[in-house]
């Protein structure tokens, strides 16, 4: 049966480019969605087998809509991640000169990454923020806007021309995409893994975040991302979205998450999966390897038997 992938659409987005960079699946079906929530709902409702959505960008940081959707609603798991170099193009209809560009449509993250370029190159153009870079390109093709800052792939999709290429205030930007599925068996650990979770503190008290961080620190687990997000229940109530090195099958990671479950109001496990970057994992601290945990359990059992 063909695998159905929902992704942040319409056609011609960086999400589609990320999806197409994955190892090809025979007869895979691509299902563009109007928003990140829509892509995740498609998976939750069984209309898609997996979703590919942006998670964070090296310039603009995390994608709030993705974090919030994963923290709420029916649970989903990150099965894989994709690192995609991001380079924008200014797409126009054939024959459009730079002097005639009065409106530029793009996504807020793209606008933030090209803000200085826009100010210097098209200072009089009005920037119109839309739901995706591809939606801006579609608007140009329909005559709604003069130009769009979009993924180069959108030029072919919508029959547009690239007036400028390689746009970026910060060259070398990378966007991290995640592949989300309904809960199921985890990918096997590889030794270069990442685990993602959301921790909900019981109440807002002094040292609440420190309690969460301590469970990782005492087990020698390196955190690669941590940020707070509102729970949307009341003002001032937050949860913590975290990435750490390691796999749930690693004794230190499983032990840390079990400890968090004891001290937090809730812990939402979002998956353990192979890291897509080439960063070397932090060296294991003495006493934090699986063999150390096993030896400690053996010692404890011996004490019960008077050994």
N, C-alpha and C positions, 0 to 999 in steps of 0.2 A: 504494500500500500504506500502511495506517495506521501512523503512528509510535508506537512503544511506549515509554512513559516509566516507568521504575521510580523510586520515591521513598520516602523514609523515612516509613513508615506507622505505624499503620493510617490509615484515612480520618479527615480532620479535623485533620491536623497543619499546622504552619506550612510544612512542605515542600510539602504539597499546595497551600496558599495561594500559595506562591511559584510553583509550577508553573502554577497557573491565572492568574497575573499575566502570563505570557508571551504573546506574540502567538499567537492560537489556530491550531492545526494541524487541518485537516479530518480528522475521524474518529480523532483521537488516542486512544490507549488508555492509561489510567492503571493502573499496577501497584504497589499499596502493598507495601512490604517491611518485615520486622520490625526491621531494623537497617541502619546505613550499609554495613557489609560485604556484607550480603545484596543491597542495591541495586546495589553495584558488581559483585558476582559475576554478577548477572543480565545486566549489559552485557557483561562479559567472556565469558560463556558463550553469548551471542547470544540470550538470552531477552528482552532489551530492547534498544532502539536507543540509549537515553540514560538517564541517571539524574540526578535532582535531589536533592542532599543539602546539609546545612548545612556551611559551611566555617569561618566565624568570626563572633563576636558582639562588638558594640561594648562590652559590659560584661564578659563572661566570657572573651573572647579566642577562640583557635582551638579547633576541635572535634578533639580528639586522634584519635578513631577515623577521621575523614576523612583527616587528614594521614598517619596510619600506613598506611592502605589504599592511598593514592596512592603512597607511597614503596616499597611492596612489591607483589608479584604482577604479573600481566600489565599492561603499560603502558596508561594511559588518558589522554585529553586533555581539558582544560577548553575547551569550545566557547563558553561564555558564562557570565556571572555575573548574579545578581539580588540587589538590595538590598531587603530587606523590613522596614519598620517593624514592631516587635514590641510588641503590647499584649495583656496576658493578661486572662482573665476567670475568676472562681471559679464553676464550673458545678456545679449540684446537681440532684437530682430535684425535680420540682414539689412545692411545699409544704414544703420543707426550710428551716427558719429557721437563722440563724447560730449560735444557742445550741445547736443540735443537731449541729453539725459537730464530730466528734471525730477524723476521719481525713481527710487531704487528700493525694491522689496527684498526682504531677507528675514531670517530667523534672528531673535535677540542674541543668541550666542554667536552667530556669525557676525552680526553688526558690532558686537563688543570686540571681536578679534580683528576687525578691519576698520575700526573707528578712525584711527589716525590717517589711514590711507584715504578714506572717504573725505575727510576734512581737507586733505592736501590736494586730492585729485578732482573731486566733485564737490567743491565747497557750497555750491548753491542748490544741490539736489536734495529733495525731501526724502528721508528714509522712512519707509513704511514697514512696520514689523508684522510678520505673518507667521503661521503655525509651523512652517518648515521652509528650508531653503528651496526645496523643490516646488512648494506651493507658490513661491515668488516667481520661479521660472515659468510655471504654468500661467501665472498672471501676465507675464510679459508676452507669452505666445498668444494670449487672448486679447492683448492690447490694453490691459488695465494699468500696466506700469511700463516705464521706458526701459528699465534694466533690473536685473536681479543679481545679488551676490549668492552664488550657489555652488554646488558640487559640479565639477567639470562634466560628470556623467549626464547631468541634466540637459546639456546642450544637444546631445544626440536624441534624448528622449522627447524634447519639445521642439526640435528643429530650429535651434537658436545658434547664434555665433558668439564666440568669446572675444569681447572687446579688449579685455585685460585678463591675464592669468597669473597664478602664483601670488594672489593677494593675501597679505597677512601682516599685521603689525609685529607679530612675534613668529618669525619663521621656525618651522620645526614642530608646530603644535600637533598634538596627538589626542584623539578622542578614544576613550575606552567604551566599547559596547559590550553588553552581556546577552547571553542566550538563555532565555528563561523557559522552564518547563513546569508541568505539574509535578508534585512530589513523587519521588520514585527512588530507585537505587542510586547511590552516589557514584560518580566516576572514581576509579581506583586512585589511590595516592601515588604520586610520582616523585616526591621529594622536592618538587618545586611548585607547591600548591598554595592556594589562598582560600581563606574561609571568611565568609561575610555573615553578619548577624545584626540584629537590632535589639538593644537592651532597654527595657522600660524600668526606670527606678520606681521604688515603692512610693516615695514621697520626696518632695524637694527639701533636703536637709543638708546641713554642713557636711562636706566630705562625701556626698553621694557619688560624684564622678570618680573620686579617688578610690572608693570601694570597688567600682567596676574595673578601673585600671590596675588596681593591686592584684586582682585575680590573674591577669595576664603577666604582670611583672614578676610575681613570685615564681612563676613557672617558666620564665625565660622566653616568653612569646613576644615576638616583635610585631607591633601594630603598624600597618602601612597607611591607614586612613581612620580618622575619627571625626565625627561632627554631630552636632545636635540638630534635631528637627522637632518642631512643635507637634504634639500629639493630636492637636485640633479639638481637644476636649474642653480646655479652658486656657486662658492666658497664663503664661509662665510655666506651663507643664510641657516637658520635653522628653524625648527619647534619644538614645545615642546609636547612630549607625556606624558600624566598625568593620574594617578589614584587618585580618591578621595573617601572618605567615603560618603555613601548616595546614593539615587536613584533619577532619574530625576523627579519622582513624588513628592519628598520632595521640599517644597517651596524654601528652601535656595539653593538647587542644581540647580533647574530650573532657579531661578533668577540669579545665578552666570553664568550659561552658556549663558543666554540671554545677560548679560552684556558683556561677552567675545565676543559675536557675534557683538556687537557694536564697540568694540575697536580693534578687530583683523581683518586681511584680510580674514580669514576663520576659522571656527571651525568645525571639523569633530567629530561628536558624535559616539562613538563606542559601546555604550550599558551601561545599568544598570542591575545588576545581583547579585544574592546572593553570598556572600563571602564564599569561601571554607575553609579558615583558621578558627581557633577558637579564634582569637583575639577579645577582647571586643572593640566596637567602642568608639571613644573618647566621653567624656561627652559633651552634647550640651551646648554651651555658652548661657548665658542669652540673650534673644532676637532673637534666631536663630531657634526656633521651628516653626512648621507650624502655630500654634495658634498665635504666635507673628506676623507673616507676615499677617495673616488674620485680626488681630486686627489693624495693621497699615493701611491696606487698608480700613477698616471700618472708621477709624479716618479721613483718607483723603477724603472719600466720604462725611463725615459729614461737612467738611470744605467748600466744594462746595455748600452745601445747607444751610450754615450759622448756623449750629447747635451749 
